[in-house]
């Protein structure tokens, strides 16, 4: 018989993300209003599908991770995947993902 496993819960200190300091180091907005709206709608759809049991298991985990990433990038107005390609969905900023 295996001995019981003791779990230790680590206290996580409050971590704050200072978006302004990140922008000063080169992280500039590269997402337009429509791009941010689409990301929120997709995240809400994933949450709704999970809530009504239409997705479960690995699919729910993968889509949930994407939904969280969509929300984080939406609130920062910065998509790290756009950065290396110098893409921007902000109107009037030159190279867009549509062109």
VENNOR-V840826 format. One record per residue. BURIAL is # if it has 16 or more other C-alpha atoms within 10 Angstrom, else .. Layout:
BEGIN
BURIAL
BURIAL
END
This chain:
BEGIN
.
.
.
.
.
.
.
.
.
.
.
.
.
.
.
.
.
.
.
.
.
.
.
.
.
.
#
#
#
#
#
#
.
.
.
#
.
.
#
#
.
#
#
.
.
#
#
.
.
#
.
.
.
.
#
.
.
.
.
#
.
.
#
#
.
#
#
#
.
#
#
.
#
#
.
#
#
#
#
.
.
.
.
.
.
.
#
#
#
#
.
.
.
.
.
#
.
.
.
END
